[in-house]
Amino acid sequence: MTTIINVPHSLEDKSFELVLDQVAPLPLDEKIIVDTRHARWASPYGLTALLALAQSRAERPILYVPEAENVSSYWSRMDFFKHAAELYELQGRVRSTKAAETSVLLEVTSISKSDDVHNVVDKIQQKAQDALVKNLNLDAKITMRFTMALSEVCQNIIEHAGRGGWVAVQTYTWRVRLGGRKVVVIAVADPGIGFRQSLESAPGFQKKERWDDGQALEETVMRGASRFRDPGRGQGLAGVRRFVGNWDGKLSIRSGTARIAVLPKGDWDEDEPLVEDLSYFPGAQVQITIPERVA
Amino acid sequence: MINHIDVSSMLRKSVCELYSNLVTRPTGAAVRCEIEQELDRIGDRALTVIDFSHVGLLDFSCADEIVAKLLLQYVSLDAPRREVYFLFRGISESHTEAIEAVLERHKLALVTQHADGASRLIGIVGLEERRAWEIISHLGAGVSADVADVIGLSRDAAERMLDTLWRRRLLIRYDNAYVAVGSATGASAPTSLDT
């Protein structure tokens, strides 16, 4: 049996839940067709999560590529199809383009080893300086902090996921919120063991009375818990939290059936701090959003 | 002796010739091992400058592996590995953020030296201990009486405080006096620890 999974026109963190609602009930070995033909836009989160979705399936899925030329071209410029071709059976016309995408700070990039993080950091530094300072009017101090945050969230894949994942970084104008302000977004997705299972693998771990994905996210993100006994562990996400707090940004992490968010001080986002009982998706999907500074 | 370790060189030597950023735990661990090998080559009593001047980015994981784990081996109230003192140079504002986070986590402290030669204590140090360190640093070298009089402590309490700062390798014990790490590289302070 083959099931068609309809991908919404606009594919970002919230709308990706509609994809997961369709996939989660299916057996892992059931063939799926991920239909992106009518997609009009995808955020870095949407693209990295689509790759993680394919990794999570036992049976190689089919991907119907977007029909709109500009969408297909853009996904090509993001290097999405380069990676998707290894995970999906692609059907439809993939438009390639040689034009550079100025809004893309980092194309969809595979992360599976320490060297990948070095390469990502080396690659993004100059672009980040230009994008954050010139285009988003942020203080020059942000560049190093931004790259530190990127490094830490990429390392989470290597340290905890148990398998490779993806990262992408882009600036774009957020039309729905922020009154058209620009944002820079880091998206990291992996289909690994997720936060709960990672904590459960800690030596001497004992489940609390209430223990689920939401609890695991709270322990890790808000209280710095780690599966390692080393007290130096767990600082990376704490640093990322401080970073988003200092720049009125938002950190959102989804793992298993829950999503936790460190919300901005400003009122540009109305997300809930913790959302539970979502459709199950393995691994972890992280999104960091930093808005443009306005006078 | 005063030794100089260029962290960027350690990175290129131990991990990759092309890297200039200190990111990821394995990288930090490899660089720390290289620094430890350098330290093994020097004497049992030494002041070592750890120079970050040519390091681009330092993330939290690397700061934990390089700075915190290095200090934990050589700075201990009980039985430090050897009498090695560290002075950190070339620390940028973003390096400081990562380093201060790991110092706080492990309740450690260290001395940084700025381009103008001024030294600063960062990390977890009590207010009176910090004051004592600053007094000794200002004087170049001092004894417990110098600290006791200014802070208003008994000589014994001041001596215990200086002893604690020495065990944390923030002060160098030199003859019967103390020298603040950082001022020991100045012209007025002793340049050799081999007494």
Interface residues (C-beta under 8 A of the other chain):
Chain A: S114 D115 V117 H118 V121 D122 Q125 K141 M144 R145 T147 M148 S151 E152 Q155 I158 E159 P231 G232 R233 Q235 G236 A238 G239 R242
Chain B: C16 Y19 S20 N21 V23 T24 R25 P26 T27 G56 L57 L58 D59 F60 S61 D64 E65 A68 K69 S92 E93 S94 E97 A98 A101 V102 R105 H106
